[in-house]
Amino acid sequence: MSFSFWYLLCLLIFLFLKRSVSNAQSCSDCFVQSRAAYYPNSEQNGTDHGACGFGSFGATVNGGDLSAASSLYRDGVGCGACYQVRCTNSNYCSDNGVTVAITDHGSSGDVDFILSEHAFSKMAQTTDTAAPLLALGVVDIQYRRVSCSYPGKNITFKIDESSSYPDYFAFTIYYQQGQKDITAVQLCQTQSFTCKLLQRDHGAVWTSTPPPTGSLSIRMLFSADDGDESNDVWIVPLNDIPKDWQSGVIYDSGVQVN
């Protein structure tokens, strides 16, 4: 009887600990402790010179609620990802904080986020507490990955101004919704169905030298929710890039990922 009791007790403890560790490892909704600062001259918009390569789009997307990131930049994979960021000072900070999109790479001491001033002030409880919050400069925060939301927008491809038809093709991906990462991109010739795997030039900019001729399809590999690469999914746009593509032009993919 005594042996059975201790055996069952140990088994229950083991199962409880195993479940707790599993939940801790897979908790995508849990907040992480960190610190955040902000960069100057960004009361309305972010920077249009961010490392992600978004240009002017990166200064205004998400209503100007933007951030540079250090480790979360992930060599450009983190570009466009959205995070809920809330400061923890009960005198000034709201419970919900602000949702920011990553558009740049930057580090400053022990902070994970360098927010636009516009986003930093939105962590405040009220407009009256925004000024003293900004005066702190650096604050303790909690953050977690959340879905980006761009109602009415499909994923679009901005052909970079550095592109030169027909020899050099560079583009950036805009309006990526959801919480998935784009981990790989293929550029396909739509008539022959031949594809080439592209290199990430920097940030969210992908390049091909030279690109295939004819109309093109930009296919994106999205990460799985469970982190298992075998479950990653290729997304094929409904719309092709025309054979006579032009630099500086934005093309609508016709698809969106939630």
Sequence and secondary structure as in RCSB ss.txt:
>XXXX:A:sequence
MSFSFWYLLCLLIFLFLKRSVSNAQSCSDCFVQSRAAYYPNSEQNGTDHGACGFGSFGATVNGGDLSAASSLYRD
GVGCGACYQVRCTNSNYCSDNGVTVAITDHGSSGDVDFILSEHAFSKMAQTTDTAAPLLALGVVDIQYRRVSCSY
PGKNITFKIDESSSYPDYFAFTIYYQQGQKDITAVQLCQTQSFTCKLLQRDHGAVWTSTPPPTGSLSIRMLFSAD
DGDESNDVWIVPLNDIPKDWQSGVIYDSGVQVN
>XXXX:A:secstr
 HHHHHHHHHHHHHHHHHHHHHHHHH TT  EEEEEEEESS SS   SS TT  TTHHHHGGGG EEEESGGGGG
GTTTT EEEEEE  TTTB SS EEEEEEEE   TT SEEEEHHHHHTTBSSHHHHHHHHHH SEEEEEEEE B  
TT   EEEE TT BTTTBEEEEEE   BS  EEEEEEEETTTTEEEE EEEETTEEEESS  SSSEEEEEEE  T
T  GGG EEE  SS B TT  TT EEE S    
